[in-house]
């Protein structure tokens, strides 16, 4: 009988340990279980594991037992202080293991975690979850990873159970750096949408009517980003689409329209300030991408 060894190997799912069963950690565990990965869990409050144990997870009695159960341990706890508090007692179980840290933190904390993990004989991969718990398990949602490429490649298939795994590079700080940058983009975009929604709903337009038009507009905005990225890399900002001076005139229309309708103008005033500083720095005839120069060097622009 011929045995398809590749198919057999693919059918046998790697075991995984998940430490931390808050809303996100529970979602990570559920996604792994749904895709057939034998999963061991540990949480400071064991009762949170109940629903997952009913679905097939194995509850470890200690972090050391949890780490020892799998070659790959995924940690998702409140912060780095909590991470060390949980894993310090388990340091004897870490040798030869892989630690994937999905705890939110700073780039500096990621570097420190690499040193700590390697001092205990384990490999480290830093990660960032670019979704809320309901999105975990969807191939449409990004999970960012940085650190050892060999570790990422070896466990990519398992990590894909959580969402689309994107490897950013060998610097372990990249995942947290991208996380912060992308959250800033999200908050700026959503606040811009909310400001625009406040403006149009002041004239009795419903948010549900405005939003499809806004989403379509964001598709065009994504095209602007693609156009401007090479300009940023080159440090050259040809104003052949729309200059900063033109944008300054347009933002005044937004400010006046919002002011006359009693809408808070903190956001557009902030945008106008950045554009004005770019013009003062000599970028009035350049593209909007040149605003990055005053963002990078606010003191120089102010001077």
N, C-alpha and C positions, 0 to 999 in steps of 0.2 A: 504494500500500500504506500503510495506517495503522500508524504506529509508536507504541506505548505508551511514551512517553518516561519516564514515572514508573517503569514496570516495568524499563526498561533501566537507569535510574539506580540503582534498588534492587539490581539484579543485579551492578552494578559495585561491589565492596567497596573501601573506602578502604585505602590502604597505611598500615602502622604500623611503627614501629621499637620494639624492646624492648631495653633496656640492662640487663644483669644476668641471668644464667642459672643462679642457684641453683635450689633446688627450686621456689620460688614463681615466679620469672621464667620458668623452663622451662614451668611449668603455664600461665602467662599466654600465652606464645607458642603453645603447643599449642592453646589455646582459640581464638586468633585464626586459626590455620591451619585448624582444623576448620571454621570458619565462613567460609572463603574469602577472608580478608584477606591480600593480599601482605605478607609480614612480613620486615623486615630485623632482624638481631640482632647484638649485640656483647657479648662477655664478656672479662674480663681473661685467663681461661684458655680459649683458643679451642676446645679439644677438647670442652668441654661443649656446644658447638653442634652436634656431629656428628649426634646423633639427630634434631635439629630440621631441620638442613639436608637430611637424608634425606627428611623429610616436606615439604620445599618451601621452607623458610626460606632467606634469602640472608644469608650471613655477611659483615659489613663488616670491613675491616681496621683500622679506627680508630673511636673515638667520633665524630669529626668526620664521617667518611663515613657512619656510621649515622644521625646526626641529619639530615644533608643528604638522606637517601634518602626521608624521609617528612615530611608536614606535622605528624604527631602522633608524639611520642616518649613511650613509657611507660618509666619508670625504677623498678627494684625492686632496690636494692642493700642492703648490710648496714646502713649508717647514713648520716647526712648528710655526715660527713667523707668517706666513700667517694664519695658523690654528686658533691661538688665536685671531688674528685681526678680523677674520670672526665670530668666535663663542662668543667672549666676549659680543657683543651687544645682543646675543641671549641667554644669561645665564638664563634668566627667563623661557625659554621654555624647558630647559634641564632636569628638575626634572622628574624622573620616566622613562626617555628615555635610549636607548642604543646607544653609540657612537662607531662605528667601524672605526678606523683610519688607512687608507691605504697610508698615507703620509710618504715618506721616511725620516728616521731620525736615531738618535743614540739610543743605549739602555738606556742611561741616560735620554734622552728626553721622551722615552716611560714611564719611571717611573714617571717623572714629570707630564706627561699628565694624568696618573691615578689619582694622587693627585688632579689635577685641576678639572678633570671630576667629581670625587666623591664629591668634595667640592660644586658642583652645583647639587648634588642629582642624578647624572646619572651613569650608568655602562659603563665600558670601555673595549674594545677589541682591541689590537694592531694587525696589519697585515702587510704582505709584499707580493707584487705581483711578482711572479716569471715568468713573461712573458712580452712581448711588447703588445701594444694595439690590434694588429690583433689576438693575441692568447686568448684574454679575451672571456669567454663563453665556451671554450673548456674544456672538462673533463680531457684532457691530461695535462693541465697546473696547476701547484701548486699555491695555495694561502695559505700562512702560517699565523697562528693565535696563539696568546698567551694572557694569562690573565684569566679571570673568565671562568672556564669550564662550569658552569651552563649557562652563557650567550652564549657561543659557541654552546652548545647543543641545546638551545632553538631556535637559529637562523641558525643552520647548513644547513637546507634545503634551506633557502633563499640564504645563502652565496654560496651554490653549483651552483647557477645560474651563478656565475662569473667564476668558475673553481673548481678544486678539493680542498676542504677545509681540510687542515691538521692542527690539534691542537697539539702544541708543549709542552704546560705546563702552569702552573699557573703564572709563572714569566712573566710579561708583556714585559720584555726586550728580550725574546727569539726570537720573530719574527724578530726584527731588527738585532739581533746578527747572526741568521742563514742567513738572507739576505746578510749581509756583507761577511760572510764566503763563501756563495755560489756564490756571484759575484766574489770573489777572485778566486774561483775554475774555474769559467767560463772564466775569463780573462786569467788565466794561461793556460788553455786548448786551447783557441783560439789562443793565441800568440805562443804556442808550435806548433800548426797546421800551423800557418802562417810561422814560421821559417822553419819547415819541407817542406812546400810547396815552399818557396823560394829556398830551397836546390835542390829539384827535378826539379823545373821548370828551374833552371839554366842549366839543361841538356835537355831542350826542352820537358820534360814531362808536360802535361797539368794538371792544378789543378783538373779538373773534372775526370781525370784518377787516380790521387793519392788519392783523398778524400774517395772513397769507401773503399780502403785498410786501410786508417787512421781510418775510422769509425769502421771497423771490429776490428782493433787493440784496439780501446777504449773499446770494449766489454771485451777483455782480461784484460785491465787495471782496469776495474770495478771489476773484480774478485780479482785482487791484493788488492784493497781497502778493500774488504770484508775479505780477509785473514789477512790484517794488523790491522784492527780495534780492534780485541781482544788483539793483541800484545800491541797496544797503551794503552788500558785500563789496562792491566796487568803490563805495564812497563817492559816487557820482550820481546826481539826481536831475536828469533832464526834465524840464517842465513842459513836455510836449503833450501832456494830457490835460492837466489842470494845475496851475501854480499855487503856491501858498497865498499869494496876494488875492487870487480869485477865491480861494477857500475862505479867507478872512471876510470878504464881502458876504459870502453865503452864510457864514455862521452868525453874522449880525441879524439876518432875516429870521433865523431860528430863535435867537435871543429875544427879539422884539415880539415875535408871535407868541412865545411862551409867557413873556412878561405881561402882555396884554390880557392873558387868560389866567393869570395868577399861578402859573406853574413855576416851581423852584428851578432856578437857572444855574445852580452850582456846577453841574456837569458841563454844559456848553461854555460857561465862563472859563472853566479850567482849560477846555480845548482851545478857546480863543487865546488864552494866555500863552499856551505852548506855541501856537501859530505866530503870535506877535513876537515872541522871543526868537523864533526861527527867522522871521523877517529882519529883526534887528541885527541878527548875526549874519545877514547877507544872503539869506535863502529865499527871499520873496519871489524870485523868478524860477525857483526850483520846484520839483514835485513835492507832494505831501510827505513822501518818504524822508525828506531832509529834516523833518521834525526830530528824527532820532538823534541828530547831532546835539540838540539842546537837552534831550533826555539823558544822553550819555555824559554831558558836561554842563550841568545847570549853572555852576559857578562861573564858568567861562562865558556862557551865554548872557548871564546877568551882568558880567563886566563889560 
